[in-house]
Amino acid sequence: MSRENLIKVENLSKHFAVGKNQVLKAVDDITFNIKKGETFGLVGESGCGKTTAGRAIVGLHDATLGKVYYEDKDVHSLKRKEKLEFKKKAQIIFQDPYASLDPRMTIGDIIGEGMDVHFNYSKKEKTEIISDLLETVGLNREHNSRFAHELSGGQRQRIGIARALAVKPDFIMCDEPISALDVSIQAQIVNLLIDLQRDMGLTYLFISHDLSMVKHISDRVGVMYLGSIVEQASNNELYDNPLHPYTQALMSAIPEPDPETEDTKETIKLTGEVPSPINTPSGCKFRTRCRYAMDICKEVRPEIREVKEDHFVACHLYNED
């Protein structure tokens, strides 16, 4: 039985004016859905627009074009009361646990700040809930009165997770939540997110450039390049059968745990630099780095289309007409 969509992103674009008569197309006409209770992974190189897309989805950026629907309501057209309710349902775990926590506030105040906005708890109720949340994310009740600078990076990110959970959200945008952490801590945080999703029925948008972690946590994955989604499929399908030349190159760069397999596998090396998002190539944005580039790639931008069941790709190699 298929799950209902919680988030629907339709032809979303986010452009920024830079300099005189120049436009940076950080997000350029992307469409995808996130189903209730699933994790949708958004991957790509740094600067591809995945964080900007996530911020537009949760309303931190206004959309230049397109729509974002949360439970069939347009996020960018909500009235004041509806917007407040949406902010409670949709929370964010930020990338940098050092910059996202106010150093002047205690951990209890940081976690409780959103609770003061959305709920009317007594002081005793609030303290008890915060203590329970600290234990839920693997910390102690004693952390309540401490400050962020007294904690490690992994502990700070657990505080960021507890802050997001404090208002009882349905959807969490995880903006590269492990990239600033030690490798030894990254798996702990990802496994915590998986456990929380199972126990609380949460829905995630998981943004990362770490393909191994995205494979571990995601149900479906979208691959972004220069502001556009070039491929989208279920986790297993995308990793076992990547179709877009860019996705194939990304997958070939994932290290294999077996040294013999790592030594013998083919690694696809991309040539050239990533083009500027201010002045993208005509036609297919990836053609300047693609080993399969054809004449049509210079002229026509490929539309993303379903080439197999639930497997979408934007590439002229798979166009039937």
Secondary structure, DSSP 8 states (H G I E B T S, - for coil): ----EEEEEEEEEEEEE-STT-EEEEEEEEEEEEETT-EEEEE-STTSSHHHHHHHHTTSS--SEEEEEETTEEGGG--HHHHHHHHHHEEEE-S-TTTSS-TTSBHHHHHHHHHHHH----HHHHHHHHHHHHHHTT--GGGGG-BGGGS-HHHHHHHHHHHHHTT--SEEEEESTTTTS-HHHHHHHHHHHHHHHHHHT-EEEEEES-HHHHHHH-SEEEEEETTEEEEEEEHHHHHHS--SHHHHHHHHTS--SSHHHHHHS------S----TTS--SS-TTGGG-TT--HHHHH-----EEEETTEEE--GGG---
